[in-house]
Amino acid sequence: MATCPSCGEQFERLGLHWWHGTCPYPDIDKRRREILIGLLMGDGSIPRPSGGNSPVFRLPMTNRRFLRWFDDRMGILTTGVSMKKTAAELAENNRKTGFSPDAKTENYHDMHTVWSRTNPFFEDLRRRWYPDGSKHFPTDLALTPTLAKFWYVSDGYLDVGRWGRPRIEIKARNESDRSDFLVSLFREVGFDPTFKRNELRFDCDDTEALVEWMGDPPAGFEYKWAVDSRERYRRLKRRAYKEHTTRTVA
């Protein structure tokens, strides 16, 4: 049960209450819209609605601390953190499909998901980001620190290597045929990445500047901001996987 912020009544399906027009949909402020769009650039999605339902936002991840943070920031817009698939189920699925014939449960973590309630904002995003049914970045997309931050959280990683300073890389396989467009997104805000092997790659100076430009990391992903120390990066990453993920083996 969830309480409508407009009328104070409780509903099992609050989104349906709003959809009927009894009370207005809650407003999504600029900050939350940018978080959602940044995540939509990565792991977030707005699946094709079925049975006449309205589109909703979905975010699957293994990092429960971040998902709880995200769910808290979204407020009444989202419905909590739930289990999507266990580590055992993920490994079994990859064996059956042939994606990873030798997949072992101990190499996987449970996948959790946050779903949103319906909102006209998601109808607009579905229309603009899925013009042919597949997700594509719209041509009028412009980066902000918040958009870049949550894209990086979702699809990026810090290449610490053994030598030299760390470098940020962001996977963008779904947009690999638009490499010039992807590079231009960052050049327009003062950075100059290259695009190789389906990834945006930043040099060391740009990496440090980009981390500063994006601002503080969200909960659960502090390790992706540890550009000053390999030791700190590894310590924070170990803690993130130890404390913020689970592994269900059966």
ABEGO torsion letter per residue (X at the ends): XBBBAAAGBBBABAAAAAAAGABBBBBBBAAAAAAAAAAAABABBBBBBBGGBBBBBBBBBABAAAAAAAAAAAEAABAEBBBABBAAAAAAAAAAAGABAABBAAABBBBBBBBBBBBAAAAAAAAAABAAGBBBBBAABBBBAAAAAAAAAAABBBBAEABEBBBBBBBBAAAAAAAAAAAAAAAAAGBBBBBBGGBBBBBAAAAAAAAAAAEBBBBGAAAAABAABAAAAAAAAAAAAAAABBBBAX
